[in-house]
Amino acid sequence: MTAADAIILAGGRASRMGGVDKPAIVIGGRSMLDAALAAVAGCVRIVVVGPQRPELSSAIQQVREVPPGSGPVAAVDAGLRALGAAASPLVVVLAADMPFLTAAVVVDLIRHATESGADAVFAADESGRPQYLTGVWRRSALAAALAKLDSLVNQPMKALVPTDTATVAMPGIADCDTDEQVRRARAAARTVDDTTATSAAPQANPPAPSRSAGAGPARPTSMVATARRERPALTLDEARNTLRTDIPRLTAYRADLRSVRGAALAAPLSAVGPLPRFDVSAMDGYAVAGNGPWRLRRDVGFAGGKRPVGLLTGEAVRVATGAHVPDGTTHVVRDEFARIDANNNTLHRLPDTPVREDIRRRGEDRGRGDLIAPEGTPVSATLISAAASVEATEALVRGPVRARIVMTGDEIRSRGPLRAGQTRDSIGPVLPDMLSWYGIHTIARVHLRDTPNGFDEVLTAATDCDVLVVVGATGGGAADQLRGALTRAGARILVHRLRLRPGGSTVVAELPSGTAVLGLPGNPFAAVAILMALAPALVDGRIGSPPRRALTGPLHNAAEIAGPVPRIVPARIDQGGGWHGDAHFRTTHLGGLVDRDGVVIVPTEATDGDQVEFLPLLS
């Protein structure tokens, strides 16, 4: 069999199924992604395109289309780029939505592609309709088809189909795009199981399902045990360290740096070209050749303009800062060091002025291949600018982190008149802005009522974000349902509680899908203060950025605030240096942060003048 690589598309919105993680749906004891992986097990290399799936083998490369959710063509392009220049001559392209797909189908498609010589061979369903996401391509033809498109975003697969194609009728390629098709597929799988149960020998190593049938992701025993076991409250430092080191990184992908503010470099970034690109004048003045005086030519060199013709010894030409100096230039005489003899158009250097080159030589700031920034560097305005100056506009990155906000509580109302027992949602509308302080992009904000199983649906559907930010329902009250839902979802608890006041009921977990859950207290000040304290560490863990440098200074009234448990309180900057904290403030609203510069973390039994950490309020 001709060598082939495989690209499996395991993302998409599954809009006809309510946005569920379709590849993870279990049919016949295995997920549809597992079925696709088993079908291409004989391929040389396998790339899965879609959200990060920590349960997959490290031998399987995972990438994400750019931007996420931009359609099958963009996903195919991301997969082909991940395979690189050394890819096999044939590429299998499959969607992870065919529960009955077998390796025999893939082998047969590869055989037909080899024998027919067609640019692409597609499987045809029972009606004879070609399935463009079940096919084998010649790698060169696929690359050429992608290169012809002006845009890859939201393009149909038909846009890639070449002229020279073949279709082959294949069994087992029915896909599942609706809930009804899933129900029929499960019924068909049960029928097969019932028919073969008495005659089929048990498998020695049956495939491990990615999810338990119909109930979300599979729950490894150790993960369930972790979710159910009570843990002691962590200190803030312990919680931050856990988030930075014990949470899975997001999938790395290549992107235009200008489009991924808040991401971090997934590999060192090097200069593509030199800086400066050519020898340029560092000052306004005159490019000269040799020792003076010099005969001044009439032409002028401007930054971005045409380069003046080369200088002969004894010649000079007027140049502006940034102009490409002509060949033969030995140095630049600054305007303030020069005198022009108008009678004979001669340039003289003024007496007692220093002789300086005043030329920025090609590559003196950066040479081709020089390091611009190491892995983990956040993609900021300064990095984008520094990279653009050396033609490095694209890089391998992780992130930015995408968040879905869930506000909880029957008593909360964001708009409209309040009814009896209701209160205004005072932090939900501003939370996206606060998340943006830390490079987190909010994709949606929803309100969840206090119901016994509401969180089960929210956690199951949390596959389109990297972190689920839940405000409220983290305590132990009758309406606090989050912890129970995390246990049922098989979540791995990272932070059970915090040894901090306010904010002790904080919970942070990782769902089997890889999505992180940041459960904040429902109290407005506590929610915002804990977000400020933990969000940077959570982002560091997801995108691989290094910890930010802590801002510390003396807290002048620490003894007034400190107690047996560390506290986080509003603070203002003292004009003489350090901070002054608020010993008494209301936590049921954010009024205590008005006219304050941030919050301080006050250690147990701190005394006046002790060094404490300050977290600034950004804007």
C-alpha positions as CSV (number, residue, x, y, z in Angstrom):
1,M,0.0,0.0,0.0
2,T,1.3,3.5,-0.9
3,A,2.3,5.5,2.1
4,A,-0.3,7.9,3.3
5,D,-0.8,10.4,6.1
6,A,-4.1,11.3,7.6
7,I,-5.9,14.5,8.6
8,I,-9.0,14.0,10.8
9,L,-11.4,17.0,11.2
10,A,-12.6,16.9,14.8
11,G,-13.9,20.4,15.3
12,G,-16.8,22.3,13.8
13,R,-19.9,23.8,15.5
14,A,-22.4,20.9,15.1
15,S,-25.1,23.6,14.9
16,R,-27.8,21.1,14.0
17,M,-27.1,19.3,17.3
18,G,-27.0,22.2,19.6
19,G,-23.2,22.8,19.4
20,V,-22.2,19.5,21.2
21,D,-18.8,18.0,20.7
22,K,-19.9,15.7,17.9
23,P,-16.6,13.7,17.5
24,A,-16.8,12.6,21.1
25,I,-20.4,11.2,20.9
26,V,-20.2,7.5,21.7
27,I,-21.9,5.0,19.4
28,G,-21.5,1.2,19.8
29,G,-19.0,1.6,22.7
30,R,-16.6,4.1,21.1
31,S,-16.6,7.7,20.1
32,M,-16.8,8.7,16.5
33,L,-13.3,10.2,16.8
34,D,-12.1,6.8,18.0
35,A,-13.7,5.2,15.0
36,A,-11.8,7.6,12.7
37,L,-8.5,7.1,14.5
38,A,-8.9,3.3,14.2
39,A,-9.7,3.6,10.5
40,V,-6.4,5.4,9.8
41,A,-4.2,3.5,12.2
42,G,-2.1,2.2,9.3
43,C,-1.2,5.7,8.2
44,V,2.3,7.1,8.6
45,R,1.3,10.2,10.5
46,I,-2.0,11.4,11.9
47,V,-3.1,15.0,12.6
48,V,-6.3,15.7,14.4
49,V,-7.6,19.3,13.8
50,G,-9.9,20.7,16.4
51,P,-10.1,21.5,20.1
52,Q,-7.3,20.1,22.3
53,R,-8.1,16.6,23.5
54,P,-5.7,15.6,26.3
55,E,-6.8,12.0,26.2
56,L,-5.2,11.4,22.7
57,S,-1.8,9.7,22.4
58,S,1.2,11.9,22.1
59,A,2.0,10.2,18.8
60,I,-1.1,12.0,17.3
61,Q,-0.4,15.6,16.4
62,Q,-3.1,18.1,17.4
63,V,-3.6,21.5,15.7
64,R,-6.4,24.1,15.5
65,E,-7.7,25.8,12.4
66,V,-7.3,29.6,12.3
67,P,-9.5,31.1,13.4
68,P,-11.1,28.3,15.4
69,G,-14.4,27.2,13.9
70,S,-13.7,28.6,10.5
71,G,-14.8,25.6,8.5
72,P,-13.5,22.4,6.9
73,V,-11.2,24.0,4.3
74,A,-9.3,26.0,6.9
75,A,-9.1,22.8,9.0
76,V,-7.6,20.9,6.1
77,D,-5.1,23.6,5.5
78,A,-4.1,23.6,9.2
79,G,-3.7,19.8,9.0
80,L,-1.6,19.9,5.8
81,R,0.7,22.5,7.3
82,A,1.2,20.4,10.4
83,L,2.3,17.5,8.2
84,G,5.0,19.7,6.8
85,A,7.1,19.3,3.7
86,A,8.0,15.7,4.4
87,A,4.4,14.5,4.1
88,S,3.6,11.2,2.4
89,P,2.5,11.4,-1.3
90,L,-1.1,10.6,-0.3
91,V,-3.2,12.3,2.4
92,V,-6.4,10.7,3.8
93,V,-9.0,13.4,4.8
94,L,-11.8,12.3,7.1
95,A,-14.5,13.9,9.2
96,A,-14.9,12.4,12.7
97,D,-18.6,11.8,12.3
98,M,-18.8,8.3,10.9
99,P,-19.4,5.7,13.6
100,F,-19.2,2.7,11.3
101,L,-16.1,3.7,9.4
102,T,-13.5,0.9,9.1
103,A,-9.8,0.6,8.2
104,A,-10.9,-1.5,5.2
105,V,-12.6,1.5,3.7
106,V,-9.5,3.6,4.1
107,V,-7.2,0.9,2.6
108,D,-9.6,0.5,-0.4
109,L,-9.6,4.3,-1.0
110,I,-5.8,4.4,-0.9
111,R,-5.7,1.5,-3.3
112,H,-8.0,3.2,-5.8
113,A,-6.0,6.4,-5.5
114,T,-2.8,4.6,-6.3
115,E,-4.2,2.6,-9.2
116,S,-6.4,5.4,-10.8
117,G,-3.8,8.2,-10.7
118,A,-6.6,10.6,-9.9
119,D,-5.9,13.8,-7.9
120,A,-8.5,12.7,-5.4
121,V,-10.7,9.7,-4.7
122,F,-13.9,10.1,-2.6
123,A,-16.2,7.6,-1.1
124,A,-19.8,7.6,-2.3
125,D,-22.7,6.8,0.0
126,E,-25.6,4.5,-0.9
127,S,-27.3,7.2,-3.0
128,G,-24.1,7.7,-5.1
129,R,-23.4,11.1,-3.6
130,P,-19.6,11.7,-3.1
131,Q,-18.5,12.4,0.5
132,Y,-15.8,15.1,0.2
133,L,-14.8,14.5,3.8
134,T,-14.1,10.8,3.2
135,G,-11.4,10.7,0.6
136,V,-7.7,10.3,-0.3
137,W,-5.8,13.1,-2.0
138,R,-2.5,13.4,-3.8
139,R,-0.7,15.8,-1.5
140,S,0.5,18.0,-4.3
141,A,-3.1,18.4,-5.7
142,L,-4.5,19.2,-2.2
143,A,-1.8,21.8,-1.6
144,A,-2.4,23.4,-5.1
145,A,-6.2,23.5,-4.5
146,L,-5.7,25.3,-1.2
147,A,-3.2,27.8,-2.7
148,K,-5.7,28.9,-5.3
149,L,-8.2,30.1,-2.8
150,D,-8.2,33.8,-1.8
151,S,-9.6,32.9,1.6
152,L,-9.9,29.6,3.5
153,V,-12.5,30.8,6.1
154,N,-15.9,29.2,5.9
155,Q,-15.3,27.7,2.5
156,P,-17.1,24.5,1.5
157,M,-15.1,21.4,0.6
158,K,-16.4,21.6,-2.9
159,A,-14.1,24.6,-3.4
160,L,-11.2,22.3,-3.2
161,V,-12.4,19.5,-5.4
162,P,-10.1,19.1,-8.5
163,T,-11.1,18.2,-12.0
164,D,-9.4,14.8,-12.0
165,T,-11.4,12.9,-9.3
166,A,-12.9,9.4,-8.9
167,T,-15.7,8.2,-6.6
168,V,-16.0,4.7,-5.2
169,A,-19.1,3.3,-3.5
170,M,-18.2,2.3,0.1
171,P,-20.1,0.8,3.0
172,G,-20.1,2.3,6.5
173,I,-19.6,5.9,5.6
174,A,-23.0,7.2,6.8
175,D,-22.4,10.3,8.9
176,C,-24.2,11.6,11.9
177,D,-25.2,15.3,11.6
178,T,-28.4,15.3,13.6
179,D,-29.7,13.9,16.9
180,E,-32.0,11.6,14.9
181,Q,-29.1,10.2,12.9
182,V,-27.3,9.5,16.2
183,R,-30.3,7.7,17.6
184,R,-30.6,5.5,14.5
185,A,-26.8,4.8,14.6
186,R,-27.0,3.7,18.2
187,A,-30.0,1.5,17.5
188,A,-28.1,-0.1,14.6
189,A,-25.1,-0.6,16.8
190,R,-27.2,-2.3,19.5
191,T,-28.7,-4.6,16.8
192,V,-25.3,-5.7,15.7
193,D,-24.2,-6.3,19.3
194,D,-27.3,-8.4,20.0
195,T,-26.8,-10.5,16.9
196,T,-23.1,-11.2,17.5
197,A,-23.1,-11.4,21.3
198,T,-23.4,-15.2,21.4
199,S,-20.9,-16.0,18.6
200,A,-18.3,-13.3,18.7
201,A,-15.2,-13.9,20.8
202,P,-14.5,-11.3,23.4
203,Q,-11.8,-8.8,22.4
204,A,-8.5,-8.9,24.2
205,N,-8.1,-5.2,24.0
206,P,-11.4,-3.5,23.2
207,P,-11.1,0.2,22.2
208,A,-11.4,2.6,25.1
209,P,-14.3,4.9,24.5
210,S,-13.6,8.7,24.7
211,R,-16.9,9.2,26.3
212,S,-19.5,7.1,28.2
213,A,-22.5,6.5,26.0
214,G,-24.8,9.5,26.0
215,A,-23.4,11.1,29.1
216,G,-20.5,13.2,28.1
217,P,-16.8,12.5,28.4
218,A,-15.4,9.2,29.7
219,R,-14.4,9.4,33.4
220,P,-11.2,7.7,34.3
221,T,-11.4,6.1,37.7
222,S,-8.6,8.3,39.1
223,M,-10.3,11.4,37.8
224,V,-13.6,10.6,39.4
225,A,-11.9,9.8,42.7
226,T,-10.1,13.1,42.6
227,A,-13.3,14.9,42.0
228,R,-15.0,13.3,45.0
229,R,-12.2,13.4,47.5
230,E,-12.2,16.4,49.8
231,R,-9.0,18.4,49.7
232,P,-7.7,21.0,52.1
233,A,-7.9,24.7,51.1
234,L,-4.9,25.9,49.2
235,T,-2.9,29.0,49.9
236,L,-3.0,31.5,47.1
237,D,0.6,30.7,46.1
238,E,-0.2,27.0,46.1
239,A,-3.2,27.6,43.9
240,R,-1.3,29.7,41.4
241,N,1.5,27.1,41.2
242,T,-1.1,24.4,40.5
243,L,-2.7,26.4,37.7
244,R,0.7,27.2,36.1
245,T,2.0,23.6,36.2
246,D,-0.9,21.2,36.4
247,I,-3.3,22.3,33.6
248,P,-2.9,21.2,30.0
249,R,-1.5,23.7,27.4
250,L,-3.6,24.8,24.5
251,T,-2.9,23.4,21.1
252,A,-0.2,25.3,19.2
253,Y,-0.9,26.7,15.8
254,R,0.6,29.3,13.3
255,A,-1.1,32.7,13.1
256,D,-0.6,36.3,12.1
257,L,0.7,37.9,15.3
258,R,-1.6,40.9,14.8
259,S,-4.7,38.7,15.1
260,V,-3.7,36.9,18.3
261,R,-3.2,39.6,21.0
262,G,-3.2,37.8,24.3
263,A,-1.7,34.6,23.0
264,A,1.9,33.4,23.8
265,L,4.7,32.2,21.6
266,A,4.8,28.4,21.4
267,A,8.3,28.4,20.0
268,P,11.2,30.9,19.9
269,L,10.6,33.7,17.4
270,S,13.5,34.6,15.1
271,A,14.2,37.5,12.7
272,V,13.2,36.8,9.1
273,G,15.3,39.7,7.8
274,P,18.0,42.1,9.1
275,L,17.3,45.4,10.9
276,P,18.1,47.8,9.4
277,R,17.4,46.1,6.1
278,F,20.1,48.3,4.5
279,D,22.6,51.0,5.5
280,V,20.6,54.1,6.4
281,S,21.4,57.6,7.7
282,A,21.0,57.9,11.4
283,M,20.7,61.7,11.2
284,D,19.6,64.5,8.9
285,G,22.7,65.7,7.1
286,Y,25.0,64.8,4.2
287,A,26.3,61.4,3.1
288,V,29.9,62.0,2.2
289,A,32.8,60.0,0.6
290,G,36.3,60.5,1.9
291,N,37.7,63.5,3.8
292,G,36.3,66.9,3.2
293,P,35.7,69.4,1.8
294,W,33.2,67.8,-0.5
295,R,31.4,68.8,-3.7
296,L,27.7,68.8,-3.0
297,R,25.5,67.2,-5.6
298,R,21.9,68.4,-6.3
299,D,20.1,65.1,-5.6
300,V,18.6,64.3,-2.2
301,G,18.0,61.0,-0.4
302,F,14.7,60.5,1.5
303,A,13.6,57.8,3.8
304,G,11.5,55.4,1.7
305,G,12.6,57.1,-1.5
306,K,14.9,56.2,-4.3
307,R,18.5,55.5,-3.3
308,P,20.9,58.1,-4.6
309,V,23.5,56.9,-7.0
310,G,26.9,56.0,-5.7
311,L,29.3,58.6,-4.4
312,L,32.8,59.3,-5.8
313,T,35.5,60.3,-3.4
314,G,35.1,64.0,-2.5
315,E,31.3,64.0,-3.2
316,A,28.4,64.6,-0.9
317,V,24.6,64.3,-1.2
318,R,21.8,65.6,1.1
319,V,20.1,62.8,3.1
320,A,17.2,62.6,5.6
321,T,17.1,60.4,8.6
322,G,16.3,56.8,7.5
323,A,17.4,57.3,3.9
324,H,19.3,54.6,2.2
325,V,22.8,56.0,1.9
326,P,24.5,55.6,-1.5
327,D,27.4,53.3,-2.3
328,G,30.7,54.7,-1.4
329,T,29.4,56.6,1.7
330,T,32.1,56.7,4.5
331,H,30.0,58.7,7.0
332,V,27.2,61.2,7.5
333,V,27.9,64.8,8.4
334,R,25.1,66.1,10.6
335,D,23.3,69.3,9.6
336,E,24.6,71.1,12.8
337,F,28.2,70.1,12.0
338,A,28.0,71.3,8.3
339,R,28.7,74.6,6.5
340,I,27.8,75.1,2.8
341,D,29.9,77.4,0.6
342,A,27.3,78.7,-1.8
343,N,29.8,80.2,-4.2
344,N,31.2,76.9,-5.2
345,N,28.6,74.5,-3.8
346,T,31.1,73.0,-1.4
347,L,30.4,71.2,1.9
348,H,32.7,71.8,4.9
349,R,32.8,70.3,8.3
350,L,32.7,73.0,11.0
351,P,35.9,73.3,13.1
352,D,36.1,71.4,16.4
353,T,33.0,69.2,15.6
354,P,33.3,65.4,16.3
355,V,33.7,63.0,13.5
356,R,31.0,60.4,13.7
357,E,29.8,57.7,11.3
358,D,26.1,58.3,11.9
359,I,25.2,55.4,9.7
360,R,23.0,52.5,10.9
361,R,24.6,49.5,9.2
362,R,22.6,46.7,7.7
363,G,21.7,44.1,10.4
364,E,23.4,46.0,13.3
365,D,20.3,45.8,15.5
366,R,19.1,42.3,14.3
367,G,20.6,39.8,11.9
368,R,18.6,37.2,10.0
369,G,17.9,34.4,12.5
370,D,18.5,36.4,15.6
371,L,16.2,35.7,18.5
372,I,13.4,38.2,18.9
373,A,11.6,36.6,21.9
374,P,11.8,33.2,23.6
375,E,9.0,30.6,23.8
376,G,6.2,31.7,26.2
377,T,6.5,35.5,25.5
378,P,3.0,37.0,25.5
379,V,1.9,38.5,22.1
380,S,1.7,42.2,23.0
381,A,1.8,45.4,21.0
382,T,5.6,45.6,21.7
383,L,6.2,42.1,20.5
384,I,4.1,42.6,17.3
385,S,6.1,45.8,16.6
386,A,9.5,44.2,17.2
387,A,8.6,41.2,15.1
388,A,7.2,43.3,12.2
389,S,10.5,45.3,12.1
390,V,12.3,42.1,11.1
391,E,9.5,40.8,8.8
392,A,8.4,38.2,11.3
393,T,4.6,38.6,11.0
394,E,3.6,35.0,11.7
395,A,4.5,32.7,14.5
396,L,3.6,29.5,16.3
397,V,1.4,30.5,19.2
398,R,-1.0,29.2,21.9
399,G,-4.1,31.1,22.7
400,P,-5.5,33.6,23.3
401,V,-7.6,32.0,26.0
402,R,-11.3,32.0,25.2
403,A,-13.8,32.2,28.0
404,R,-17.5,31.6,28.4
405,I,-19.1,33.4,31.4
406,V,-21.9,31.8,33.4
407,M,-23.7,34.0,35.8
408,T,-25.8,32.1,38.3
409,G,-28.8,32.7,40.6
410,D,-32.5,33.1,40.3
411,E,-32.2,36.4,42.1
412,I,-29.9,38.0,39.5
413,R,-31.3,40.2,36.7
414,S,-29.1,42.0,34.2
415,R,-31.7,44.3,32.6
416,G,-35.3,45.3,33.0
417,P,-37.3,46.2,36.1
418,L,-36.5,44.2,39.3
419,R,-39.2,42.1,40.8
420,A,-39.6,41.1,44.5
421,G,-36.5,39.3,45.7
422,Q,-34.3,40.2,42.7
423,T,-31.0,42.1,42.6
424,R,-29.1,43.7,39.7
425,D,-26.3,41.8,38.0
426,S,-23.6,44.3,38.8
427,I,-20.5,42.4,37.6
428,G,-21.7,40.3,34.6
429,P,-21.7,43.2,32.2
430,V,-18.2,44.3,33.2
431,L,-16.6,40.9,33.6
432,P,-15.6,40.6,29.9
433,D,-13.6,43.9,30.2
434,M,-11.9,42.6,33.4
435,L,-11.0,39.3,31.7
436,S,-9.5,41.2,28.8
437,W,-7.0,42.7,31.3
438,Y,-5.3,39.3,31.3
439,G,-5.6,38.6,27.6
440,I,-8.8,36.5,27.9
441,H,-11.3,36.8,25.1
442,T,-15.0,36.4,26.1
443,I,-17.0,34.5,23.5
444,A,-20.3,34.5,25.4
445,R,-22.0,35.4,28.6
446,V,-25.1,33.5,29.8
447,H,-27.3,33.4,32.9
448,L,-28.1,30.0,34.5
449,R,-31.0,29.6,36.9
450,D,-30.7,27.6,40.1
451,T,-31.8,24.1,38.9
452,P,-30.6,20.7,40.0
453,N,-29.1,19.7,36.6
454,G,-28.5,23.0,34.8
455,F,-24.8,22.8,35.3
456,D,-24.7,19.3,33.8
457,E,-25.7,20.6,30.4
458,V,-23.4,23.7,30.7
459,L,-20.3,21.5,31.5
460,T,-21.1,19.0,28.8
461,A,-21.4,21.7,26.2
462,A,-18.3,23.6,27.3
463,T,-16.2,22.5,24.3
464,D,-16.0,25.8,22.5
465,C,-14.0,27.6,25.1
466,D,-10.8,27.2,27.0
467,V,-12.1,28.3,30.4
468,L,-15.6,28.4,31.8
469,V,-15.9,31.3,34.3
470,V,-18.7,30.6,36.7
471,V,-19.8,33.3,39.1
472,G,-21.7,31.9,42.1
473,A,-22.9,28.4,43.1
474,T,-19.5,27.5,44.5
475,G,-20.4,27.3,48.2
476,G,-22.3,24.6,50.0
477,G,-25.8,26.1,50.1
478,A,-29.0,24.6,48.8
479,A,-28.7,26.5,45.5
480,D,-25.0,25.9,45.0
481,Q,-24.9,23.1,42.4
482,L,-21.5,23.6,40.7
483,R,-19.4,21.2,42.9
484,G,-21.9,18.3,42.5
485,A,-22.0,18.9,38.7
486,L,-18.2,18.8,38.5
487,T,-18.2,15.4,40.3
488,R,-20.8,14.0,37.9
489,A,-18.9,15.3,34.9
490,G,-15.7,13.5,36.1
491,A,-13.8,16.7,36.5
492,R,-10.3,16.8,38.0
493,I,-10.3,19.3,40.9
494,L,-7.3,21.5,40.9
495,V,-8.2,24.0,43.6
496,H,-10.8,22.7,46.0
497,R,-11.0,25.8,48.2
498,L,-8.8,28.9,48.9
499,R,-7.3,29.8,52.3
500,L,-8.2,33.5,51.6
501,R,-10.9,35.9,52.8
502,P,-13.0,36.7,50.9
503,G,-12.9,34.0,48.3
504,G,-12.6,30.8,50.3
505,S,-15.3,29.0,48.3
506,T,-13.4,29.3,45.0
507,V,-13.1,26.1,43.0
508,V,-11.0,25.4,39.9
509,A,-11.3,22.2,37.9
510,E,-10.4,20.6,34.6
511,L,-13.2,18.9,32.6
512,P,-12.4,15.7,30.7
513,S,-12.7,17.7,27.5
514,G,-9.7,19.8,28.6
515,T,-11.8,22.9,29.4
516,A,-10.9,24.6,32.7
517,V,-13.6,25.7,35.1
518,L,-12.9,28.8,37.2
519,G,-15.7,28.9,39.9
520,L,-15.8,32.3,41.5
521,P,-17.8,33.3,44.6
522,G,-21.1,35.0,44.0
523,N,-20.2,37.9,46.2
524,P,-19.2,40.7,43.7
525,F,-16.0,41.9,45.4
526,A,-14.9,38.4,46.1
527,A,-15.5,37.3,42.5
528,V,-13.5,40.3,41.1
529,A,-10.7,40.0,43.7
530,I,-10.2,36.3,43.1
531,L,-10.3,36.8,39.3
532,M,-7.5,39.4,39.7
533,A,-5.5,37.0,41.9
534,L,-5.9,33.8,39.8
535,A,-6.6,34.8,36.2
536,P,-2.9,35.5,35.3
537,A,-1.8,32.1,36.6
538,L,-4.6,30.3,34.8
539,V,-3.6,32.1,31.5
540,D,0.1,31.2,32.1
541,G,-0.9,27.5,32.5
542,R,-3.0,27.4,29.3
543,I,-0.7,29.3,27.0
544,G,2.7,28.6,28.6
545,S,3.7,32.2,29.4
546,P,6.0,32.8,32.3
547,P,4.7,34.3,35.6
548,R,4.4,38.0,35.7
549,R,6.7,39.9,38.0
550,A,4.9,40.5,41.3
551,L,4.4,44.2,42.3
552,T,5.3,44.4,46.0
553,G,5.7,47.2,48.5
554,P,5.2,48.1,52.2
555,L,1.6,48.1,53.5
556,H,1.6,50.9,56.0
557,N,-1.5,49.8,57.9
558,A,-1.0,46.0,57.7
559,A,-1.6,45.4,61.4
560,E,-5.1,47.0,61.2
561,I,-6.1,44.6,58.4
562,A,-4.3,41.3,59.1
563,G,-6.0,38.4,60.9
564,P,-5.7,34.6,61.3
565,V,-6.4,34.0,57.6
566,P,-4.8,35.9,54.6
567,R,-7.1,38.7,53.3
568,I,-7.5,40.5,50.0
569,V,-8.7,44.1,50.4
570,P,-9.0,47.3,48.3
571,A,-6.0,49.6,48.5
572,R,-4.7,52.9,47.2
573,I,-1.1,53.9,46.4
574,D,0.6,55.9,49.1
575,Q,2.3,59.0,47.7
576,G,5.4,58.3,49.8
577,G,5.6,54.7,48.3
578,G,3.8,51.5,49.2
579,W,0.1,51.0,49.9
580,H,-2.7,51.8,52.3
581,G,-5.4,49.2,52.5
582,D,-9.0,49.3,53.6
583,A,-9.6,47.4,56.8
584,H,-13.4,47.7,56.5
585,F,-15.5,47.7,53.3
586,R,-18.6,46.1,51.8
587,T,-18.1,43.0,49.8
588,T,-21.7,42.8,48.3
589,H,-20.8,45.4,45.6
590,L,-17.8,47.0,43.9
591,G,-18.2,50.4,45.5
592,G,-15.2,49.7,47.7
593,L,-13.0,49.7,44.6
594,V,-14.1,53.1,43.4
595,D,-11.2,55.6,43.8
596,R,-8.9,52.7,44.7
597,D,-5.8,51.7,42.7
598,G,-6.1,47.9,43.2
599,V,-6.1,45.3,45.9
600,V,-3.5,44.0,48.3
601,I,-3.0,40.5,49.6
602,V,-2.4,40.7,53.3
603,P,-0.6,37.7,54.9
604,T,-1.6,36.3,58.3
605,E,-0.5,38.4,61.2
606,A,1.2,41.0,59.0
607,T,2.7,44.0,60.7
608,D,2.9,47.6,59.6
609,G,5.4,48.1,56.8
610,D,5.5,44.4,55.8
611,Q,6.0,43.8,52.1
612,V,2.8,42.7,50.4
613,E,1.6,42.0,46.9
614,F,-0.4,44.6,45.0
615,L,-2.7,43.8,42.1
616,P,-3.6,46.9,40.1
617,L,-7.0,47.7,38.7
618,L,-6.5,48.1,35.0
619,S,-8.7,49.9,32.5
